[in-house]
Amino acid sequence: MAVAIGALLPPLTSWLLAVNRTIPEPYLDEVFHVRQAQQYCNGNFHDWDPKITTPPLLYLLSYAVSRKDFLRDRFGIDLGLPLLGCDIFALRAINAIGLVLLAVLLVRLYSNRHPAAYKAHHLLFQHSALNIVLFPPLFFFSALYYTDVWSTFFVVLFYVQLVEGHHTGILGFLKLLAIGLASLACRQTNIFWVAIFPAGIALVQEIDNGHAAVKDSIHREVQGFGDGVYSVAKTSWKYEVVYDPPAKDAWVIAYLLTFVSIVGCALKTVSQPKRLLGLTVALAPYLTLLAIFAAFVLWNGSVVLGDKSNHIATFHLPQMLYLWPFLSFFSLPIFSPYILLLPVTLLAELASLGSLESMQIFRRRRLLPRVWLVVIFLGIACMTVLGGTAVHPFTLADNRHYMFYVFRLLMRPWWMRYAVTPIYFTCAWSCMQTLGSGPAAERQAPGSLPDGEHSATISFVLVWVATSALQLVTAPLVEPRYFILPWIFWRMHLPLQQPPSTPHEEKKAGPESWSSFWKTYDHRLWLETVWLLAINAVTGYIFLNWGFAWPQEPGKVQRFMW
Ligand SMILES: *[C@@H]1O[C@H](CO)[C@@H](O)[C@H](O)[C@H]1NC(C)=O
């Protein structure tokens, strides 16, 4: 743990202090959050700012830690920490603390998912956890009083409970419920990650009754789509076995087959009362959270608390296109190999269109997306752009956010939004490939969670994409902060390249093991650290030093931010 935290503290504290030095007053949305938190700290729980859209857990946290006088007077405990107050520095610092705790959680998650690998390569996993918390839209808001850091923390805490297997029994149920509600009390959209996502995973696990022999035969049988879809549907219905191969080298057809198989097994399960009961019990925590959420929305009349007219849930399909370049931009170092590979292999395929033999090689290697797949994707993408492109007035009106400039570029000549669709495709393809980049595990149960070493299974990828889609397409605004959870869930499950460790190797010590450590490390992580730190440094510098004024608000400094 110490390495990740030790490496995080210098950039984090410098960022926190620099923001405090340059911007001692609340900035932008902070105005609402800080005012509300200070009301709470003064014990005034009745005045609620109707402009605030999210529930008050963050303010309650600040209130709780500001009770140091209470601790001293009542129990004689003097913590004496400068953080525990309610002035703006203390309020912001609680997010910095949240980020450190998130790093701790991520390390714990890695060590739980794959204890043996973690033991052998703990530096690698700590490095990866560090990179995750350096994610720019998250890191940026760790020095401001926004709700994103704690919101992310609670969602990841929820996920850690699942991974650790604490979700069974009545105690596990209550624990999940409490953490899930805490995450919803930070941000309502977390419902997708504490209900839909785990329910999807649990569903796949539950509907499969795991005949290993049938499973092997279905994998052998499935060759193409034509006969594949029939045999998969039949086997799924008959034996209740989910077809769920590793995403490694998987062709898009395999995704369709997995989907068909899940539907088939689910229908069969639902048709048997006894199994349906088992399924309901397995999904109980998530269904309960969903029910509570639905009750809240009915009572409130909307998902957001305040400013309802500007935050109406929509069907904003192009968000699913924006997701991919967004993930790709921040993770460029991770999959630079794929980005470089794609044009080369595409060219090779085009060049060899006539010659059947070389086509076969590619087909077997499954290196490239098929041409027809590219054409279909681009067609769908162009239709999405044509029918769904909607730019929220907030985005166009606010030149303080980077998104404003992105959309200006995207909208200016009318054809630009279509011209970039190949970029969406390249990025989407690379993201999928990277999730399946590890070696395929020997035998993975359907719905098993990726362990950070092996390729994810297709069902996991499907559930992740579906959850991200639900979260994003319902959001009218395109905000980098909305992509934090899709990115984190993608990044947490990325297979890291690990050297094969034999017991013999582990015993070695001294300089020799250092050189072997270096030789076998996943060096993409260094590049990623440098890349993320650089983005944070540049955006942080611009935020602090490139202030400007709007003509309509003279004398007030406006700053560029995510
Ligand atoms: C934060 O800024 C305020 C106002 O400039 C200053 O008084 C305070 O000492 C700063 N806090 C820290 C911890 O540097």
The ligand as an SDF file (V2000), in Angstrom:
LIG
                    3D

 14 14  0  0  0  0  0  0  0  0999 V2000
   -5.2710   28.3420    2.3390 C   0  0  0  0  0  0  0  0  0  0  0  0
   -5.4550   29.6770    1.9200 O   0  0  0  0  0  0  0  0  0  0  0  0
   -5.7970   30.5710    2.9570 C   0  0  0  0  0  0  0  0  0  0  0  0
   -6.0990   31.9090    2.3400 C   0  0  0  0  0  0  0  0  0  0  0  0
   -5.1670   32.2790    1.3660 O   0  0  0  0  0  0  0  0  0  0  0  0
   -4.6360   30.6370    3.9450 C   0  0  0  0  0  0  0  0  0  0  0  0
   -4.9610   31.5200    5.0170 O   0  0  0  0  0  0  0  0  0  0  0  0
   -4.3820   29.2460    4.4900 C   0  0  0  0  0  0  0  0  0  0  0  0
   -3.2560   29.2550    5.3360 O   0  0  0  0  0  0  0  0  0  0  0  0
   -4.1610   28.2570    3.3680 C   0  0  0  0  0  0  0  0  0  0  0  0
   -4.1060   26.9280    3.9370 N   0  0  0  0  0  0  0  0  0  0  0  0
   -3.0420   26.1530    3.7990 C   0  0  0  0  0  0  0  0  0  0  0  0
   -3.1070   24.8550    4.5000 C   0  0  0  0  0  0  0  0  0  0  0  0
   -2.0870   26.4670    3.1360 O   0  0  0  0  0  0  0  0  0  0  0  0
  1  2  1  0
  1 10  1  0
  2  3  1  0
  3  4  1  0
  3  6  1  0
  4  5  1  0
  6  7  1  0
  6  8  1  0
  8  9  1  0
  8 10  1  0
 10 11  1  0
 11 12  1  0
 12 13  1  0
 12 14  2  0
M  END
$$$$
